Amino acid sequence: MPRKFKVILTWDNDAQVYVVTVPALPGCLTQGKDREEALERVQEAITGHIEALKLIGQPIPQGDVEFAEVQVSVS
């Protein structure tokens, strides 16, 4: 059964890569030299993460995350 996961892409200036994290799966992250590669790799990372959870008898998280934007004043 296909599932969708929200991911966060962050550009790392030092390493010159996109770092991708999956908030619904703590510890699931990867990177890629460009956005496309990073998104391809995160699909593999998610699949592997879920397979590992099954292997060790841990539940697969059913919920996902919700994102919101907040505004603050910076002086």
N, CA, C and O atoms as a Tripos MOL2 file, in Angstrom:
@<TRIPOS>MOLECULE
protein
  300   299    75     0     0
PROTEIN
NO_CHARGES

@<TRIPOS>ATOM
      1 N           0.8430   -1.1800    0.0000 N.3       1 MET1
      2 CA          0.0000    0.0000    0.0000 C.3       1 MET1
      3 C           0.8910    1.2470    0.0000 C.2       1 MET1
      4 O           1.6720    1.4410    0.9310 O.2       1 MET1
      5 N           0.7870    2.0760   -1.0080 N.am      2 PRO2
      6 CA          1.6090    3.2880   -1.0700 C.3       2 PRO2
      7 C           1.2690    4.2680    0.0580 C.2       2 PRO2
      8 O           0.1040    4.4570    0.4080 O.2       2 PRO2
      9 N           2.3000    4.8760    0.6060 N.am      3 ARG3
     10 CA          2.1300    5.9060    1.6280 C.3       3 ARG3
     11 C           2.9180    7.1270    1.2050 C.2       3 ARG3
     12 O           3.9460    7.0140    0.5380 O.2       3 ARG3
     13 N           2.4410    8.2760    1.5880 N.am      4 LYS4
     14 CA          3.1560    9.5220    1.3220 C.3       4 LYS4
     15 C           3.7450   10.0250    2.6260 C.2       4 LYS4
     16 O           3.1130    9.9430    3.6790 O.2       4 LYS4
     17 N           4.9530   10.5430    2.5470 N.am      5 PHE5
     18 CA          5.6260   11.1310    3.6890 C.3       5 PHE5
     19 C           6.0920   12.5290    3.3230 C.2       5 PHE5
     20 O           6.6080   12.7590    2.2300 O.2       5 PHE5
     21 N           5.9050   13.4490    4.2390 N.am      6 LYS6
     22 CA          6.4570   14.7860    4.0430 C.3       6 LYS6
     23 C           7.9450   14.7230    4.3550 C.2       6 LYS6
     24 O           8.3640   14.0590    5.3030 O.2       6 LYS6
     25 N           8.7310   15.4100    3.5560 N.am      7 VAL7
     26 CA         10.1710   15.4550    3.7740 C.3       7 VAL7
     27 C          10.6170   16.9070    3.8210 C.2       7 VAL7
     28 O           9.9550   17.7950    3.2840 O.2       7 VAL7
     29 N          11.7430   17.1290    4.4670 N.am      8 ILE8
     30 CA         12.3220   18.4730    4.5460 C.3       8 ILE8
     31 C          13.6460   18.4550    3.8010 C.2       8 ILE8
     32 O          14.5300   17.6540    4.1060 O.2       8 ILE8
     33 N          13.7790   19.3370    2.8260 N.am      9 LEU9
     34 CA         15.0270   19.4830    2.0830 C.3       9 LEU9
     35 C          15.7340   20.7360    2.5890 C.2       9 LEU9
     36 O          15.1440   21.8150    2.6410 O.2       9 LEU9
     37 N          16.9900   20.5820    2.9570 N.am     10 THR10
     38 CA         17.7890   21.7000    3.4410 C.3      10 THR10
     39 C          19.0990   21.7190    2.6780 C.2      10 THR10
     40 O          19.7620   20.6900    2.5490 O.2      10 THR10
     41 N          19.4750   22.8860    2.1700 N.am     11 TRP11
     42 CA         20.7390   22.9970    1.4550 C.3      11 TRP11
     43 C          21.8730   23.1770    2.4600 C.2      11 TRP11
     44 O          21.8140   24.0590    3.3170 O.2      11 TRP11
     45 N          22.9070   22.3400    2.3540 N.am     12 ASP12
     46 CA         24.0810   22.4330    3.2130 C.3      12 ASP12
     47 C          25.2010   23.0920    2.4190 C.2      12 ASP12
     48 O          25.7960   22.4710    1.5380 O.2      12 ASP12
     49 N          25.4860   24.3550    2.7370 N.am     13 ASN13
     50 CA         26.5020   25.1060    1.9990 C.3      13 ASN13
     51 C          27.8900   24.4930    2.1350 C.2      13 ASN13
     52 O          28.6620   24.4930    1.1760 O.2      13 ASN13
     53 N          28.2160   23.9690    3.3200 N.am     14 ASP14
     54 CA         29.5510   23.4070    3.5290 C.3      14 ASP14
     55 C          29.7780   22.1630    2.6770 C.2      14 ASP14
     56 O          30.8110   22.0410    2.0180 O.2      14 ASP14
     57 N          28.8180   21.2400    2.6890 N.am     15 ALA15
     58 CA         28.9580   19.9830    1.9500 C.3      15 ALA15
     59 C          28.4790   20.0970    0.5060 C.2      15 ALA15
     60 O          28.7430   19.2110   -0.3070 O.2      15 ALA15
     61 N          27.7770   21.1830    0.1820 N.am     16 GLN16
     62 CA         27.2340   21.3920   -1.1640 C.3      16 GLN16
     63 C          26.2930   20.2600   -1.5750 C.2      16 GLN16
     64 O          26.3820   19.7260   -2.6810 O.2      16 GLN16
     65 N          25.3800   19.9070   -0.6490 N.am     17 VAL17
     66 CA         24.3840   18.8670   -0.9130 C.3      17 VAL17
     67 C          23.0580   19.2860   -0.2860 C.2      17 VAL17
     68 O          23.0140   20.1220    0.6160 O.2      17 VAL17
     69 N          21.9810   18.6830   -0.7860 N.am     18 TYR18
     70 CA         20.6860   18.7870   -0.1310 C.3      18 TYR18
     71 C          20.6180   17.6730    0.9120 C.2      18 TYR18
     72 O          20.8830   16.5110    0.6050 O.2      18 TYR18
     73 N          20.2670   18.0280    2.1290 N.am     19 VAL19
     74 CA         20.0360   17.0500    3.1820 C.3      19 VAL19
     75 C          18.5280   16.8980    3.2950 C.2      19 VAL19
     76 O          17.8000   17.8880    3.3670 O.2      19 VAL19
     77 N          18.0580   15.6450    3.3110 N.am     20 VAL20
     78 CA         16.6250   15.3780    3.3620 C.3      20 VAL20
     79 C          16.3170   14.5850    4.6270 C.2      20 VAL20
     80 O          16.9260   13.5450    4.8800 O.2      20 VAL20
     81 N          15.3720   15.0780    5.4170 N.am     21 THR21
     82 CA         14.9270   14.3750    6.6170 C.3      21 THR21
     83 C          13.4470   14.0520    6.4810 C.2      21 THR21
     84 O          12.7060   14.7150    5.7560 O.2      21 THR21
     85 N          13.0400   13.0140    7.2010 N.am     22 VAL22
     86 CA         11.6550   12.5570    7.1920 C.3      22 VAL22
     87 C          11.1380   12.6610    8.6280 C.2      22 VAL22
     88 O          11.3590   11.7490    9.4240 O.2      22 VAL22
     89 N          10.4570   13.7550    8.9710 N.am     23 PRO23
     90 CA         10.0340   13.9680   10.3600 C.3      23 PRO23
     91 C           9.1880   12.8400   10.9480 C.2      23 PRO23
     92 O           9.2710   12.5810   12.1490 O.2      23 PRO23
     93 N           8.3880   12.1730   10.1460 N.am     24 ALA24
     94 CA          7.5290   11.1010   10.6510 C.3      24 ALA24
     95 C           8.3210    9.8300   10.9660 C.2      24 ALA24
     96 O           7.8240    8.9340   11.6480 O.2      24 ALA24
     97 N           9.5520    9.7610   10.4640 N.am     25 LEU25
     98 CA         10.4110    8.5930   10.7000 C.3      25 LEU25
     99 C          11.7330    9.0810   11.3060 C.2      25 LEU25
    100 O          12.7180    9.2400   10.5870 O.2      25 LEU25
    101 N          11.7600    9.3150   12.6000 N.am     26 PRO26
    102 CA         12.9750    9.8350   13.2390 C.3      26 PRO26
    103 C          14.2020    9.0000   12.8980 C.2      26 PRO26
    104 O          14.1850    7.7730   12.9940 O.2      26 PRO26
    105 N          15.2600    9.6850   12.5000 N.am     27 GLY27
    106 CA         16.4950    9.0180   12.1220 C.3      27 GLY27
    107 C          16.6000    8.6960   10.6490 C.2      27 GLY27
    108 O          17.6510    8.2490   10.1870 O.2      27 GLY27
    109 N          15.5360    8.9120    9.9070 N.am     28 CYS28
    110 CA         15.5440    8.6360    8.4700 C.3      28 CYS28
    111 C          15.9790    9.8990    7.7410 C.2      28 CYS28
    112 O          15.2470   10.8880    7.7010 O.2      28 CYS28
    113 N          17.1820    9.8560    7.1610 N.am     29 LEU29
    114 CA         17.6790   11.0040    6.4160 C.3      29 LEU29
    115 C          18.6590   10.5410    5.3570 C.2      29 LEU29
    116 O          19.1880    9.4310    5.4150 O.2      29 LEU29
    117 N          18.8870   11.4090    4.3960 N.am     30 THR30
    118 CA         19.8320   11.1210    3.3180 C.3      30 THR30
    119 C          20.2540   12.4460    2.7130 C.2      30 THR30
    120 O          19.9050   13.5090    3.2270 O.2      30 THR30
    121 N          20.9980   12.3860    1.6300 N.am     31 GLN31
    122 CA         21.4270   13.6060    0.9580 C.3      31 GLN31
    123 C          21.6180   13.3420   -0.5240 C.2      31 GLN31
    124 O          21.6750   12.1940   -0.9640 O.2      31 GLN31
    125 N          21.7160   14.4210   -1.2850 N.am     32 GLY32
    126 CA         21.9460   14.3210   -2.7160 C.3      32 GLY32
    127 C          22.5630   15.5960   -3.2390 C.2      32 GLY32
    128 O          22.3830   16.6660   -2.6580 O.2      32 GLY32
    129 N          23.2980   15.4870   -4.3440 N.am     33 LYS33
    130 CA         23.9970   16.6600   -4.8880 C.3      33 LYS33
    131 C          23.0420   17.6760   -5.4930 C.2      33 LYS33
    132 O          23.3830   18.8520   -5.6210 O.2      33 LYS33
    133 N          21.8410   17.2260   -5.8700 N.am     34 ASP34
    134 CA         20.8110   18.1450   -6.3440 C.3      34 ASP34
    135 C          19.4560   17.6680   -5.8200 C.2      34 ASP34
    136 O          19.3420   16.5940   -5.2270 O.2      34 ASP34
    137 N          18.4520   18.4780   -6.0490 N.am     35 ARG35
    138 CA         17.1230   18.1900   -5.5050 C.3      35 ARG35
    139 C          16.5920   16.8380   -5.9900 C.2      35 ARG35
    140 O          16.0460   16.0600   -5.2080 O.2      35 ARG35
    141 N          16.7570   16.5730   -7.2750 N.am     36 GLU36
    142 CA         16.2550   15.3300   -7.8610 C.3      36 GLU36
    143 C          16.9260   14.1070   -7.2300 C.2      36 GLU36
    144 O          16.2520   13.1480   -6.8530 O.2      36 GLU36
    145 N          18.2410   14.1480   -7.1200 N.am     37 GLU37
    146 CA         18.9580   13.0220   -6.5200 C.3      37 GLU37
    147 C          18.5570   12.8470   -5.0550 C.2      37 GLU37
    148 O          18.3790   11.7220   -4.5890 O.2      37 GLU37
    149 N          18.4150   13.9450   -4.3390 N.am     38 ALA38
    150 CA         18.0370   13.8690   -2.9310 C.3      38 ALA38
    151 C          16.6560   13.2300   -2.7660 C.2      38 ALA38
    152 O          16.4530   12.4140   -1.8680 O.2      38 ALA38
    153 N          15.7150   13.5970   -3.6270 N.am     39 LEU39
    154 CA         14.3680   13.0270   -3.5310 C.3      39 LEU39
    155 C          14.3420   11.5530   -3.9230 C.2      39 LEU39
    156 O          13.5840   10.7750   -3.3450 O.2      39 LEU39
    157 N          15.1620   11.1610   -4.8970 N.am     40 GLU40
    158 CA         15.2600    9.7430   -5.2540 C.3      40 GLU40
    159 C          15.8280    8.9460   -4.0900 C.2      40 GLU40
    160 O          15.3350    7.8680   -3.7560 O.2      40 GLU40
    161 N          16.8750    9.4940   -3.4760 N.am     41 ARG41
    162 CA         17.5170    8.7880   -2.3690 C.3      41 ARG41
    163 C          16.6210    8.6890   -1.1430 C.2      41 ARG41
    164 O          16.6750    7.7000   -0.4120 O.2      41 ARG41
    165 N          15.8010    9.7030   -0.9160 N.am     42 VAL42
    166 CA         14.9510    9.6320    0.2720 C.3      42 VAL42
    167 C          13.8770    8.5650    0.1010 C.2      42 VAL42
    168 O          13.4350    7.9780    1.0890 O.2      42 VAL42
    169 N          13.4510    8.3040   -1.1200 N.am     43 GLN43
    170 CA         12.5040    7.2020   -1.3380 C.3      43 GLN43
    171 C          13.1490    5.8840   -0.9250 C.2      43 GLN43
    172 O          12.5150    5.0550   -0.2720 O.2      43 GLN43
    173 N          14.4060    5.6950   -1.3040 N.am     44 GLU44
    174 CA         15.1350    4.4880   -0.9150 C.3      44 GLU44
    175 C          15.3170    4.4350    0.6000 C.2      44 GLU44
    176 O          15.1740    3.3750    1.2090 O.2      44 GLU44
    177 N          15.6320    5.5730    1.2010 N.am     45 ALA45
    178 CA         15.8460    5.6340    2.6510 C.3      45 ALA45
    179 C          14.5690    5.2930    3.4160 C.2      45 ALA45
    180 O          14.6120    4.5720    4.4130 O.2      45 ALA45
    181 N          13.4370    5.8100    2.9480 N.am     46 ILE46
    182 CA         12.1530    5.5270    3.6050 C.3      46 ILE46
    183 C          11.8380    4.0400    3.5140 C.2      46 ILE46
    184 O          11.4470    3.4230    4.5050 O.2      46 ILE46
    185 N          12.0080    3.4620    2.3240 N.am     47 THR47
    186 CA         11.7410    2.0390    2.1400 C.3      47 THR47
    187 C          12.6280    1.2100    3.0600 C.2      47 THR47
    188 O          12.1440    0.2900    3.7200 O.2      47 THR47
    189 N          13.8980    1.5190    3.1100 N.am     48 GLY48
    190 CA         14.8240    0.7900    3.9670 C.3      48 GLY48
    191 C          14.5100    0.9580    5.4400 C.2      48 GLY48
    192 O          14.6200    0.0110    6.2180 O.2      48 GLY48
    193 N          14.1190    2.1670    5.8240 N.am     49 HIS49
    194 CA         13.7730    2.4490    7.2180 C.3      49 HIS49
    195 C          12.5620    1.6170    7.6480 C.2      49 HIS49
    196 O          12.5570    1.0270    8.7280 O.2      49 HIS49
    197 N          11.5560    1.5790    6.8070 N.am     50 ILE50
    198 CA         10.3460    0.8110    7.1230 C.3      50 ILE50
    199 C          10.6600   -0.6890    7.1650 C.2      50 ILE50
    200 O          10.1600   -1.4030    8.0340 O.2      50 ILE50
    201 N          11.4820   -1.1650    6.2350 N.am     51 GLU51
    202 CA         11.8670   -2.5770    6.2480 C.3      51 GLU51
    203 C          12.6200   -2.9220    7.5340 C.2      51 GLU51
    204 O          12.4190   -3.9910    8.1100 O.2      51 GLU51
    205 N          13.4830   -2.0130    7.9770 N.am     52 ALA52
    206 CA         14.2320   -2.2430    9.2190 C.3      52 ALA52
    207 C          13.2990   -2.2700   10.4250 C.2      52 ALA52
    208 O          13.4640   -3.1030   11.3160 O.2      52 ALA52
    209 N          12.3190   -1.3650   10.4600 N.am     53 LEU53
    210 CA         11.3520   -1.3770   11.5550 C.3      53 LEU53
    211 C          10.6120   -2.7040   11.6100 C.2      53 LEU53
    212 O          10.4310   -3.2720   12.6870 O.2      53 LEU53
    213 N          10.1830   -3.2020   10.4510 N.am     54 LYS54
    214 CA          9.4830   -4.4930   10.3930 C.3      54 LYS54
    215 C          10.3910   -5.6170   10.8910 C.2      54 LYS54
    216 O           9.9580   -6.4890   11.6450 O.2      54 LYS54
    217 N          11.6440   -5.5870   10.4670 N.am     55 LEU55
    218 CA         12.6020   -6.6330   10.8110 C.3      55 LEU55
    219 C          12.8250   -6.7300   12.3220 C.2      55 LEU55
    220 O          12.9720   -7.8260   12.8630 O.2      55 LEU55
    221 N          12.8500   -5.5880   12.9930 N.am     56 ILE56
    222 CA         13.0890   -5.6110   14.4380 C.3      56 ILE56
    223 C          11.7950   -5.6070   15.2430 C.2      56 ILE56
    224 O          11.8160   -5.5030   16.4690 O.2      56 ILE56
    225 N          10.6730   -5.7190   14.5440 N.am     57 GLY57
    226 CA          9.3900   -5.8350   15.2280 C.3      57 GLY57
    227 C           8.8300   -4.5410   15.7790 C.2      57 GLY57
    228 O           7.9930   -4.5560   16.6810 O.2      57 GLY57
    229 N           9.2840   -3.4250   15.2430 N.am     58 GLN58
    230 CA          8.7800   -2.1260   15.6800 C.3      58 GLN58
    231 C           7.6090   -1.6950   14.8010 C.2      58 GLN58
    232 O           7.5590   -2.0380   13.6200 O.2      58 GLN58
    233 N           6.6710   -0.9460   15.3720 N.am     59 PRO59
    234 CA          5.5360   -0.4950   14.5660 C.3      59 PRO59
    235 C           5.9620    0.5670   13.5490 C.2      59 PRO59
    236 O           6.8910    1.3420   13.7780 O.2      59 PRO59
    237 N           5.2690    0.5720   12.4480 N.am     60 ILE60
    238 CA          5.4950    1.6090   11.4350 C.3      60 ILE60
    239 C           4.6220    2.7890   11.8050 C.2      60 ILE60
    240 O           3.4060    2.6390   11.9230 O.2      60 ILE60
    241 N           5.2160    3.9650   11.9930 N.am     61 PRO61
    242 CA          4.4100    5.1320   12.3620 C.3      61 PRO61
    243 C           3.2800    5.3590   11.3560 C.2      61 PRO61
    244 O           3.5020    5.3460   10.1460 O.2      61 PRO61
    245 N           2.0790    5.5640   11.8660 N.am     62 GLN62
    246 CA          0.9180    5.7680   11.0040 C.3      62 GLN62
    247 C           0.6440    7.2430   10.7300 C.2      62 GLN62
    248 O           0.0670    7.5910    9.7000 O.2      62 GLN62
    249 N           1.0510    8.0940   11.6370 N.am     63 GLY63
    250 CA          0.7850    9.5190   11.4640 C.3      63 GLY63
    251 C           1.8760   10.1860   10.6610 C.2      63 GLY63
    252 O           2.9590    9.6320   10.4740 O.2      63 GLY63
    253 N           1.5890   11.3450   10.2040 N.am     64 ASP64
    254 CA          2.5780   12.1620    9.5220 C.3      64 ASP64
    255 C           2.6610   13.4690   10.2860 C.2      64 ASP64
    256 O           2.0600   13.6010   11.3520 O.2      64 ASP64
    257 N           3.3740   14.4080    9.7750 N.am     65 VAL65
    258 CA          3.5430   15.6850   10.4530 C.3      65 VAL65
    259 C           2.7410   16.7650    9.7430 C.2      65 VAL65
    260 O           2.3750   16.6330    8.5750 O.2      65 VAL65
    261 N           2.4870   17.8040   10.4620 N.am     66 GLU66
    262 CA          1.8190   18.9730    9.8870 C.3      66 GLU66
    263 C           2.7760   20.1460   10.0120 C.2      66 GLU66
    264 O           3.4100   20.3340   11.0500 O.2      66 GLU66
    265 N           2.8760   20.9260    8.9590 N.am     67 PHE67
    266 CA          3.7400   22.0860    8.9790 C.3      67 PHE67
    267 C           2.9200   23.3510    9.0960 C.2      67 PHE67
    268 O           1.8420   23.4680    8.5140 O.2      67 PHE67
    269 N           3.4420   24.2870    9.8480 N.am     68 ALA68
    270 CA          2.8160   25.5940    9.9820 C.3      68 ALA68
    271 C           3.9120   26.6410    9.9220 C.2      68 ALA68
    272 O           5.0690   26.3620   10.2350 O.2      68 ALA68
    273 N           3.5490   27.8210    9.5270 N.am     69 GLU69
    274 CA          4.4870   28.9310    9.4620 C.3      69 GLU69
    275 C           4.1620   29.9260   10.5400 C.2      69 GLU69
    276 O           2.9920   30.2310   10.7720 O.2      69 GLU69
    277 N           5.1740   30.4380   11.2050 N.am     70 VAL70
    278 CA          4.9660   31.4770   12.2010 C.3      70 VAL70
    279 C           5.8680   32.6440   11.8630 C.2      70 VAL70
    280 O           6.8940   32.4930   11.2000 O.2      70 VAL70
    281 N           5.4660   33.8020   12.3310 N.am     71 GLN71
    282 CA          6.2470   35.0100   12.0640 C.3      71 GLN71
    283 C           6.7160   35.5870   13.3830 C.2      71 GLN71
    284 O           5.9520   35.6620   14.3460 O.2      71 GLN71
    285 N           7.9620   35.9910   13.4250 N.am     72 VAL72
    286 CA          8.5190   36.6290   14.6240 C.3      72 VAL72
    287 C           9.2440   37.8920   14.2150 C.2      72 VAL72
    288 O           9.6870   38.0280   13.0750 O.2      72 VAL72
    289 N           9.3600   38.8050   15.1440 N.am     73 SER73
    290 CA         10.1230   40.0420   14.8970 C.3      73 SER73
    291 C          11.5620   39.8210   15.3450 C.2      73 SER73
    292 O          11.8200   39.3230   16.4400 O.2      73 SER73
    293 N          12.4840   40.1990   14.4810 N.am     74 VAL74
    294 CA         13.8930   40.0720   14.7870 C.3      74 VAL74
    295 C          14.4950   41.4630   14.7230 C.2      74 VAL74
    296 O          14.3640   42.1610   13.7180 O.2      74 VAL74
    297 N          15.1480   41.8560   15.7880 N.am     75 SER75
    298 CA         15.7390   43.2180   15.7880 C.3      75 SER75
    299 C          17.2280   43.1750   15.6350 C.2      75 SER75
    300 O          17.8780   44.2200   15.6140 O.2      75 SER75
@<TRIPOS>BOND
     1     1     2 1
     2     2     3 1
     3     3     4 2
     4     3     5 am
     5     5     6 1
     6     6     7 1
     7     7     8 2
     8     7     9 am
     9     9    10 1
    10    10    11 1
    11    11    12 2
    12    11    13 am
    13    13    14 1
    14    14    15 1
    15    15    16 2
    16    15    17 am
    17    17    18 1
    18    18    19 1
    19    19    20 2
    20    19    21 am
    21    21    22 1
    22    22    23 1
    23    23    24 2
    24    23    25 am
    25    25    26 1
    26    26    27 1
    27    27    28 2
    28    27    29 am
    29    29    30 1
    30    30    31 1
    31    31    32 2
    32    31    33 am
    33    33    34 1
    34    34    35 1
    35    35    36 2
    36    35    37 am
    37    37    38 1
    38    38    39 1
    39    39    40 2
    40    39    41 am
    41    41    42 1
    42    42    43 1
    43    43    44 2
    44    43    45 am
    45    45    46 1
    46    46    47 1
    47    47    48 2
    48    47    49 am
    49    49    50 1
    50    50    51 1
    51    51    52 2
    52    51    53 am
    53    53    54 1
    54    54    55 1
    55    55    56 2
    56    55    57 am
    57    57    58 1
    58    58    59 1
    59    59    60 2
    60    59    61 am
    61    61    62 1
    62    62    63 1
    63    63    64 2
    64    63    65 am
    65    65    66 1
    66    66    67 1
    67    67    68 2
    68    67    69 am
    69    69    70 1
    70    70    71 1
    71    71    72 2
    72    71    73 am
    73    73    74 1
    74    74    75 1
    75    75    76 2
    76    75    77 am
    77    77    78 1
    78    78    79 1
    79    79    80 2
    80    79    81 am
    81    81    82 1
    82    82    83 1
    83    83    84 2
    84    83    85 am
    85    85    86 1
    86    86    87 1
    87    87    88 2
    88    87    89 am
    89    89    90 1
    90    90    91 1
    91    91    92 2
    92    91    93 am
    93    93    94 1
    94    94    95 1
    95    95    96 2
    96    95    97 am
    97    97    98 1
    98    98    99 1
    99    99   100 2
   100    99   101 am
   101   101   102 1
   102   102   103 1
   103   103   104 2
   104   103   105 am
   105   105   106 1
   106   106   107 1
   107   107   108 2
   108   107   109 am
   109   109   110 1
   110   110   111 1
   111   111   112 2
   112   111   113 am
   113   113   114 1
   114   114   115 1
   115   115   116 2
   116   115   117 am
   117   117   118 1
   118   118   119 1
   119   119   120 2
   120   119   121 am
   121   121   122 1
   122   122   123 1
   123   123   124 2
   124   123   125 am
   125   125   126 1
   126   126   127 1
   127   127   128 2
   128   127   129 am
   129   129   130 1
   130   130   131 1
   131   131   132 2
   132   131   133 am
   133   133   134 1
   134   134   135 1
   135   135   136 2
   136   135   137 am
   137   137   138 1
   138   138   139 1
   139   139   140 2
   140   139   141 am
   141   141   142 1
   142   142   143 1
   143   143   144 2
   144   143   145 am
   145   145   146 1
   146   146   147 1
   147   147   148 2
   148   147   149 am
   149   149   150 1
   150   150   151 1
   151   151   152 2
   152   151   153 am
   153   153   154 1
   154   154   155 1
   155   155   156 2
   156   155   157 am
   157   157   158 1
   158   158   159 1
   159   159   160 2
   160   159   161 am
   161   161   162 1
   162   162   163 1
   163   163   164 2
   164   163   165 am
   165   165   166 1
   166   166   167 1
   167   167   168 2
   168   167   169 am
   169   169   170 1
   170   170   171 1
   171   171   172 2
   172   171   173 am
   173   173   174 1
   174   174   175 1
   175   175   176 2
   176   175   177 am
   177   177   178 1
   178   178   179 1
   179   179   180 2
   180   179   181 am
   181   181   182 1
   182   182   183 1
   183   183   184 2
   184   183   185 am
   185   185   186 1
   186   186   187 1
   187   187   188 2
   188   187   189 am
   189   189   190 1
   190   190   191 1
   191   191   192 2
   192   191   193 am
   193   193   194 1
   194   194   195 1
   195   195   196 2
   196   195   197 am
   197   197   198 1
   198   198   199 1
   199   199   200 2
   200   199   201 am
   201   201   202 1
   202   202   203 1
   203   203   204 2
   204   203   205 am
   205   205   206 1
   206   206   207 1
   207   207   208 2
   208   207   209 am
   209   209   210 1
   210   210   211 1
   211   211   212 2
   212   211   213 am
   213   213   214 1
   214   214   215 1
   215   215   216 2
   216   215   217 am
   217   217   218 1
   218   218   219 1
   219   219   220 2
   220   219   221 am
   221   221   222 1
   222   222   223 1
   223   223   224 2
   224   223   225 am
   225   225   226 1
   226   226   227 1
   227   227   228 2
   228   227   229 am
   229   229   230 1
   230   230   231 1
   231   231   232 2
   232   231   233 am
   233   233   234 1
   234   234   235 1
   235   235   236 2
   236   235   237 am
   237   237   238 1
   238   238   239 1
   239   239   240 2
   240   239   241 am
   241   241   242 1
   242   242   243 1
   243   243   244 2
   244   243   245 am
   245   245   246 1
   246   246   247 1
   247   247   248 2
   248   247   249 am
   249   249   250 1
   250   250   251 1
   251   251   252 2
   252   251   253 am
   253   253   254 1
   254   254   255 1
   255   255   256 2
   256   255   257 am
   257   257   258 1
   258   258   259 1
   259   259   260 2
   260   259   261 am
   261   261   262 1
   262   262   263 1
   263   263   264 2
   264   263   265 am
   265   265   266 1
   266   266   267 1
   267   267   268 2
   268   267   269 am
   269   269   270 1
   270   270   271 1
   271   271   272 2
   272   271   273 am
   273   273   274 1
   274   274   275 1
   275   275   276 2
   276   275   277 am
   277   277   278 1
   278   278   279 1
   279   279   280 2
   280   279   281 am
   281   281   282 1
   282   282   283 1
   283   283   284 2
   284   283   285 am
   285   285   286 1
   286   286   287 1
   287   287   288 2
   288   287   289 am
   289   289   290 1
   290   290   291 1
   291   291   292 2
   292   291   293 am
   293   293   294 1
   294   294   295 1
   295   295   296 2
   296   295   297 am
   297   297   298 1
   298   298   299 1
   299   299   300 2
@<TRIPOS>SUBSTRUCTURE
     1 MET1         2 RESIDUE 1 A MET
     2 PRO2         6 RESIDUE 1 A PRO
     3 ARG3        10 RESIDUE 1 A ARG
     4 LYS4        14 RESIDUE 1 A LYS
     5 PHE5        18 RESIDUE 1 A PHE
     6 LYS6        22 RESIDUE 1 A LYS
     7 VAL7        26 RESIDUE 1 A VAL
     8 ILE8        30 RESIDUE 1 A ILE
     9 LEU9        34 RESIDUE 1 A LEU
    10 THR10       38 RESIDUE 1 A THR
    11 TRP11       42 RESIDUE 1 A TRP
    12 ASP12       46 RESIDUE 1 A ASP
    13 ASN13       50 RESIDUE 1 A ASN
    14 ASP14       54 RESIDUE 1 A ASP
    15 ALA15       58 RESIDUE 1 A ALA
    16 GLN16       62 RESIDUE 1 A GLN
    17 VAL17       66 RESIDUE 1 A VAL
    18 TYR18       70 RESIDUE 1 A TYR
    19 VAL19       74 RESIDUE 1 A VAL
    20 VAL20       78 RESIDUE 1 A VAL
    21 THR21       82 RESIDUE 1 A THR
    22 VAL22       86 RESIDUE 1 A VAL
    23 PRO23       90 RESIDUE 1 A PRO
    24 ALA24       94 RESIDUE 1 A ALA
    25 LEU25       98 RESIDUE 1 A LEU
    26 PRO26      102 RESIDUE 1 A PRO
    27 GLY27      106 RESIDUE 1 A GLY
    28 CYS28      110 RESIDUE 1 A CYS
    29 LEU29      114 RESIDUE 1 A LEU
    30 THR30      118 RESIDUE 1 A THR
    31 GLN31      122 RESIDUE 1 A GLN
    32 GLY32      126 RESIDUE 1 A GLY
    33 LYS33      130 RESIDUE 1 A LYS
    34 ASP34      134 RESIDUE 1 A ASP
    35 ARG35      138 RESIDUE 1 A ARG
    36 GLU36      142 RESIDUE 1 A GLU
    37 GLU37      146 RESIDUE 1 A GLU
    38 ALA38      150 RESIDUE 1 A ALA
    39 LEU39      154 RESIDUE 1 A LEU
    40 GLU40      158 RESIDUE 1 A GLU
    41 ARG41      162 RESIDUE 1 A ARG
    42 VAL42      166 RESIDUE 1 A VAL
    43 GLN43      170 RESIDUE 1 A GLN
    44 GLU44      174 RESIDUE 1 A GLU
    45 ALA45      178 RESIDUE 1 A ALA
    46 ILE46      182 RESIDUE 1 A ILE
    47 THR47      186 RESIDUE 1 A THR
    48 GLY48      190 RESIDUE 1 A GLY
    49 HIS49      194 RESIDUE 1 A HIS
    50 ILE50      198 RESIDUE 1 A ILE
    51 GLU51      202 RESIDUE 1 A GLU
    52 ALA52      206 RESIDUE 1 A ALA
    53 LEU53      210 RESIDUE 1 A LEU
    54 LYS54      214 RESIDUE 1 A LYS
    55 LEU55      218 RESIDUE 1 A LEU
    56 ILE56      222 RESIDUE 1 A ILE
    57 GLY57      226 RESIDUE 1 A GLY
    58 GLN58      230 RESIDUE 1 A GLN
    59 PRO59      234 RESIDUE 1 A PRO
    60 ILE60      238 RESIDUE 1 A ILE
    61 PRO61      242 RESIDUE 1 A PRO
    62 GLN62      246 RESIDUE 1 A GLN
    63 GLY63      250 RESIDUE 1 A GLY
    64 ASP64      254 RESIDUE 1 A ASP
    65 VAL65      258 RESIDUE 1 A VAL
    66 GLU66      262 RESIDUE 1 A GLU
    67 PHE67      266 RESIDUE 1 A PHE
    68 ALA68      270 RESIDUE 1 A ALA
    69 GLU69      274 RESIDUE 1 A GLU
    70 VAL70      278 RESIDUE 1 A VAL
    71 GLN71      282 RESIDUE 1 A GLN
    72 VAL72      286 RESIDUE 1 A VAL
    73 SER73      290 RESIDUE 1 A SER
    74 VAL74      294 RESIDUE 1 A VAL
    75 SER75      298 RESIDUE 1 A SER
